[in-house]
Structure formats: C-alpha cells, structure tokens
Amino acid sequence: MLVEAGPGRRPGAGRIVLLLGGILIVGAALWLVATGQSGIRYTADHDGTVPMWTGWVPALVGIVAVRLVPPAASPPWPGRVAPYREAVPLLLAAVAFAAALPLLDGEPWYTLLKVMLLLGVPVLVFRLSRPTWPPSPAPGGAAYRYGPALPVAVWFVLSYATPLARPVSDYGRTVDTAVLVGTLVVAFLVNALLEEVFYRRWLQTRWESILGRWPAIVLASLCWAVWHVGIQGIGRLGDDLASVAVNQGVTGLFLGYLWSRYRRMWPLLVVHGAVNAVPILLGL
C-alpha cells in the first residue's frame, strides 16, 4: 500500500529516513566485516555466534515471497491529518526502552519496563487520543486469508531445515516439562505478542501514514533491533549496535513487510514465536 501525499504526510522525510536507515544497516555490515566481527550473537543465553548472513537469506527471500503473493485490497488512510499525537509518543517509548534497558539489573526489571513502555504507554496514548484508525483491511479472498502462509513457510524452511539453521538450544533438557511450557508461554506473550503488536501493528502503522511504507518499516525495524543491545550486547556500544542492526534489523524488515502487505498478525506471531521457541524444541 502506498500512502499518498496529503495533509500531515511527509514523503520527503520518508526518503531521508529510508536513506539513513539503509546506510546504517549496510554500514553496520561493512563495519563488522572490516573489523572481523561478522559472527553475531543469536541468543541472550550464551555468547555463541553465527555468520551474520545466515539470517539475511531467509529474511530477504521471504521479502521476495511476500512481494509475489498479492495482498488484500488495502483501505484508504484517513485524509485529514497524520496521527502525530500517537506516532511520536510511541516512538519515544521505543527509544526510552532501548536506552533504559542496559541500565537495569536483569529480571524482573526487564519485563516490568517492557510492559510499562510497550503496553502501558500505548494504552494511555490511545485512551487520550481515542483513535478511530487505522481501518481494518477490506475482506479479501484466499490470497488475503492464506497468502502469508507462503512467505512464512519459505522463511521457516530456510531458517530451520537448511545449512542456514542456527544451533539448537539444550535449555529444554535442563528443566522439567512444567518449567519448559511456562517459559515458552511467557516468552511468547512478552516477546512475540507484545513486541509485534507494539513495533509493527502500533508503531510501524502510524509512521507509515506519515513517512510511507518502507521508511516506516525501516524505522520500526531499527527501533526493534536496538533494544536487543540490552540483552545481547558485549559492552562495546558501536559494535553492539552494528550487530543488532544486521541481525534483528534485517529480520525486522521481513516482519514489517509481512505486516504492511497483509495487515495480519498471525504471520508475525508465527515467525517471531519460531525464533524464540524452535531452537529449544529442536534441542529436546
């Protein structure tokens, strides 16, 4: 869906955001290669690394697959004003979460801060602004209902059934079944569900109406990526930012495009949930 220029629209700013975001991601990759740090951490549980391109191939092929499957007809955006009163506070909440997380001493502060900023702030903002948008997509046919299954399946196969697969986790063998199930459920709710609703459904959607599709995807992806420094960083801020930009940042492009094209939550939850759970389940 292309957002037409109109009151509150900033296509020029969108082009700047897209250019700067692209430079940041490409520059991060070049920096890591130049400094011999192309192995990136793929979990917060240990310091193991994988080549950074192992996550690029599933994400980029997935983006191509999204492009090939037509989306449902998209409803028009409201024509009067862009939702700055919602978009700006949500962006500030995302920045605050990324900035404050490294200062905390683990759980339960991490989860409390996350719930407060990524759920509490939006609830307050929406209550005050009483949003009447964005509209839901118009009812579609089979392409709308089942189309996202193809890019999700392509991403899943490349990520877990090819040499690109990341190492499995032995966590499931170290705890009893009740703890394992509880961990997976909580991780899904706090990570996959809350993050996808906040970064894609709320943050990206509102900035799409201001900047356009791909600038908003890049902006939301980098906001989502940066907070991972707080759990996967090694203490060198520049290197840590470069690492998450080429890791979660690139995966975020796939997730953001899935959301922008289909406006369906289930594909995002399947992909994000798989990232967290599949390595554990495969290690049982």
C-alpha positions as CSV (number, residue, x, y, z in Angstrom):
1,M,0.0,0.0,0.0
2,L,1.4,3.4,-1.0
3,V,0.5,6.3,1.2
4,E,-0.5,9.3,-1.0
5,A,0.8,12.7,-0.2
6,G,-1.6,15.0,1.7
7,P,-2.1,16.9,4.9
8,G,0.4,15.6,7.5
9,R,2.2,13.4,5.1
10,R,6.0,13.8,4.9
11,P,7.3,11.9,1.8
12,G,10.5,13.9,1.8
13,A,11.2,13.0,5.4
14,G,10.3,9.4,4.5
15,R,13.0,9.4,1.8
16,I,15.5,10.7,4.3
17,V,14.6,8.0,6.9
18,L,14.9,5.3,4.3
19,L,18.2,6.6,3.1
20,L,19.7,6.9,6.6
21,G,18.3,3.6,7.7
22,G,19.7,1.8,4.6
23,I,23.1,3.5,5.2
24,L,23.1,2.3,8.9
25,I,22.3,-1.3,8.0
26,V,24.8,-1.5,5.1
27,G,27.4,0.4,7.1
28,A,27.0,-1.8,10.1
29,A,27.5,-4.9,7.9
30,L,30.7,-3.4,6.3
31,W,32.0,-2.3,9.7
32,L,31.6,-5.8,11.2
33,V,33.3,-7.4,8.2
34,A,36.1,-4.9,8.2
35,T,36.8,-5.5,11.9
36,G,36.5,-9.3,11.7
37,Q,33.3,-9.4,13.8
38,S,30.9,-10.9,11.2
39,G,29.8,-13.5,13.7
40,I,26.8,-12.2,15.5
41,R,25.2,-13.4,18.8
42,Y,21.8,-15.1,18.1
43,T,20.6,-15.5,21.7
44,A,20.9,-13.8,25.0
45,D,21.6,-17.2,26.8
46,H,25.2,-17.5,25.8
47,D,28.0,-15.9,23.7
48,G,27.8,-18.2,20.7
49,T,27.8,-16.6,17.3
50,V,26.8,-17.4,13.7
51,P,27.7,-15.7,10.4
52,M,25.5,-12.7,10.1
53,W,24.4,-13.6,6.6
54,T,22.6,-16.8,7.8
55,G,19.7,-14.6,8.9
56,W,19.8,-12.4,5.8
57,V,18.9,-15.2,3.3
58,P,15.6,-16.3,4.9
59,A,14.6,-12.7,5.5
60,L,15.4,-11.4,2.0
61,V,14.0,-14.5,0.2
62,G,10.9,-14.1,2.5
63,I,10.5,-10.5,1.4
64,V,10.6,-11.6,-2.3
65,A,7.9,-14.2,-1.5
66,V,5.8,-11.6,0.2
67,R,6.1,-9.4,-2.9
68,L,5.0,-12.3,-5.2
69,V,1.8,-13.1,-3.2
70,P,-0.8,-10.3,-3.8
71,P,-2.2,-8.8,-0.6
72,A,-5.8,-7.9,0.1
73,A,-7.1,-4.6,-1.1
74,S,-6.0,-2.0,1.3
75,P,-8.4,0.5,2.8
76,P,-7.6,4.2,2.4
77,W,-5.9,6.1,5.2
78,P,-7.8,8.9,6.8
79,G,-7.2,12.0,4.7
80,R,-7.2,14.8,7.2
81,V,-4.2,14.6,9.5
82,A,-1.4,12.2,10.2
83,P,-1.5,10.7,13.7
84,Y,1.5,12.6,15.2
85,R,-0.1,12.6,18.6
86,E,0.1,8.8,18.6
87,A,3.2,8.2,16.4
88,V,5.5,10.5,18.4
89,P,4.8,9.1,21.9
90,L,5.1,5.5,20.6
91,L,8.5,6.3,19.0
92,L,9.7,8.0,22.3
93,A,8.6,4.9,24.2
94,A,10.6,2.7,21.9
95,V,13.7,4.9,22.3
96,A,13.2,5.0,26.1
97,F,13.0,1.2,26.3
98,A,16.2,0.7,24.2
99,A,18.1,3.4,26.2
100,A,17.0,2.3,29.7
101,L,17.3,-1.5,29.3
102,P,21.1,-1.7,29.6
103,L,20.9,0.2,32.9
104,L,18.7,-2.5,34.5
105,D,19.9,-5.5,36.5
106,G,18.1,-8.3,34.7
107,E,14.7,-9.7,35.7
108,P,12.1,-8.7,36.9
109,W,13.0,-5.1,35.9
110,Y,13.4,-6.0,32.2
111,T,9.9,-7.4,31.9
112,L,8.4,-4.6,34.1
113,L,10.0,-1.9,32.0
114,K,8.9,-3.6,28.8
115,V,5.3,-3.9,29.9
116,M,5.2,-0.3,31.1
117,L,6.7,1.3,28.0
118,L,5.5,-1.1,25.2
119,L,2.0,-1.7,26.6
120,G,1.3,0.9,29.3
121,V,2.3,4.0,27.2
122,P,0.3,2.9,24.2
123,V,-2.8,2.2,26.3
124,L,-2.5,5.7,27.8
125,V,-1.9,7.3,24.4
126,F,-4.8,5.6,22.8
127,R,-7.1,6.4,25.7
128,L,-6.2,10.1,25.4
129,S,-6.3,10.3,21.6
130,R,-9.3,8.0,21.1
131,P,-8.1,6.7,17.8
132,T,-10.5,5.9,15.0
133,W,-7.9,4.4,12.7
134,P,-6.2,2.6,11.2
135,P,-9.1,0.8,9.4
136,S,-9.1,-2.9,9.0
137,P,-8.3,-4.3,5.6
138,A,-11.3,-4.9,3.4
139,P,-12.4,-8.6,3.4
140,G,-10.4,-10.5,0.9
141,G,-10.3,-13.8,-0.8
142,A,-8.0,-16.7,-0.5
143,A,-4.9,-14.6,-1.2
144,Y,-5.7,-12.5,1.9
145,R,-6.5,-15.4,4.2
146,Y,-3.8,-17.8,3.1
147,G,-1.3,-15.8,1.1
148,P,1.0,-15.0,4.1
149,A,1.5,-18.8,4.6
150,L,3.8,-19.0,1.6
151,P,6.5,-16.4,2.7
152,V,6.2,-17.7,6.3
153,A,6.8,-21.3,5.1
154,V,9.7,-20.2,2.9
155,W,11.3,-18.3,5.8
156,F,10.7,-21.3,8.2
157,V,12.3,-23.9,5.8
158,L,15.3,-21.7,5.1
159,S,15.8,-20.9,8.8
160,Y,15.4,-24.4,10.3
161,A,15.7,-27.0,7.5
162,T,18.9,-25.9,5.6
163,P,22.5,-25.3,6.5
164,L,21.4,-21.8,7.4
165,A,19.8,-23.1,10.6
166,R,21.1,-21.7,13.8
167,P,22.3,-24.1,16.5
168,V,19.7,-25.7,18.7
169,S,19.4,-25.0,22.4
170,D,19.8,-27.6,25.2
171,Y,17.6,-25.5,27.6
172,G,14.6,-27.8,27.3
173,R,16.7,-30.8,28.5
174,T,17.8,-28.9,31.7
175,V,14.4,-28.1,33.1
176,D,11.2,-30.1,33.8
177,T,8.2,-30.1,31.5
178,A,6.2,-27.6,33.5
179,V,9.0,-25.1,33.6
180,L,9.6,-25.5,29.9
181,V,6.0,-25.0,29.0
182,G,5.7,-22.0,31.3
183,T,8.9,-20.5,29.8
184,L,7.7,-20.9,26.3
185,V,4.2,-19.4,27.0
186,V,5.6,-16.4,28.9
187,A,8.2,-15.8,26.2
188,F,5.6,-15.9,23.5
189,L,3.4,-13.4,25.4
190,V,6.1,-11.0,26.5
191,N,8.3,-11.2,23.4
192,A,6.5,-12.3,20.3
193,L,3.0,-11.0,21.0
194,L,3.8,-7.7,22.8
195,E,6.7,-6.8,20.5
196,E,4.9,-7.5,17.3
197,V,1.8,-5.6,18.4
198,F,3.9,-2.6,19.6
199,Y,6.6,-2.4,16.9
200,R,4.6,-3.4,13.9
201,R,0.8,-3.0,14.5
202,W,1.1,0.2,16.5
203,L,4.4,1.9,15.8
204,Q,5.0,1.0,12.2
205,T,1.4,1.5,11.1
206,R,1.3,5.1,12.4
207,W,4.6,6.0,10.9
208,E,3.5,4.5,7.6
209,S,0.8,7.1,7.4
210,I,3.4,9.9,7.9
211,L,6.5,8.6,6.1
212,G,5.3,5.9,3.7
213,R,5.7,2.1,3.7
214,W,9.4,1.3,3.6
215,P,10.6,4.3,5.6
216,A,8.3,3.2,8.4
217,I,9.3,-0.5,8.1
218,V,13.0,0.5,8.4
219,L,12.3,2.9,11.3
220,A,10.3,0.2,13.3
221,S,12.9,-2.5,12.5
222,L,15.8,-0.4,13.8
223,C,13.8,0.5,16.9
224,W,13.1,-3.2,17.5
225,A,16.7,-4.1,16.8
226,V,18.3,-1.5,19.1
227,W,16.8,-2.7,22.3
228,H,18.4,-6.1,21.9
229,V,21.7,-4.4,22.8
230,G,20.5,-4.6,26.4
231,I,20.3,-8.4,26.4
232,Q,22.9,-9.4,23.7
233,G,25.5,-6.6,23.9
234,I,29.1,-7.3,24.9
235,G,29.8,-3.8,26.3
236,R,31.2,-2.1,23.1
237,L,28.3,0.1,22.1
238,G,29.3,0.7,18.5
239,D,29.9,-3.0,17.8
240,D,26.7,-4.0,19.6
241,L,24.6,-1.5,17.6
242,A,26.1,-2.8,14.4
243,S,25.5,-6.4,15.4
244,V,21.8,-5.9,16.2
245,A,21.3,-3.8,13.0
246,V,22.4,-6.6,10.8
247,N,20.6,-9.3,12.9
248,Q,17.3,-8.2,14.3
249,G,17.2,-5.2,11.9
250,V,17.2,-7.3,8.8
251,T,14.7,-9.8,10.3
252,G,12.5,-6.8,11.2
253,L,12.4,-5.8,7.5
254,F,10.8,-9.1,6.7
255,L,8.3,-8.9,9.6
256,G,7.5,-5.3,8.8
257,Y,6.8,-6.1,5.1
258,L,4.6,-9.0,6.1
259,W,2.5,-6.6,8.3
260,S,2.4,-3.8,5.7
261,R,1.3,-6.0,2.9
262,Y,-1.2,-8.2,4.7
263,R,-2.2,-6.5,7.9
264,R,-2.5,-9.9,9.6
265,M,-1.0,-10.6,13.0
266,W,-0.7,-14.4,12.7
267,P,2.2,-14.4,10.3
268,L,4.3,-12.2,12.6
269,L,3.5,-14.2,15.6
270,V,4.4,-17.5,13.8
271,V,7.8,-16.1,12.7
272,H,8.7,-14.3,16.0
273,G,7.4,-17.2,18.1
274,A,9.5,-19.6,16.0
275,V,12.7,-17.5,16.5
276,N,12.3,-17.9,20.3
277,A,10.9,-21.4,20.6
278,V,12.0,-23.6,17.7
279,P,15.7,-23.9,18.7
280,I,14.5,-25.0,22.1
281,L,12.0,-27.5,20.8
282,L,14.5,-28.9,18.3
283,G,17.0,-29.4,21.1
284,L,14.7,-31.7,23.1
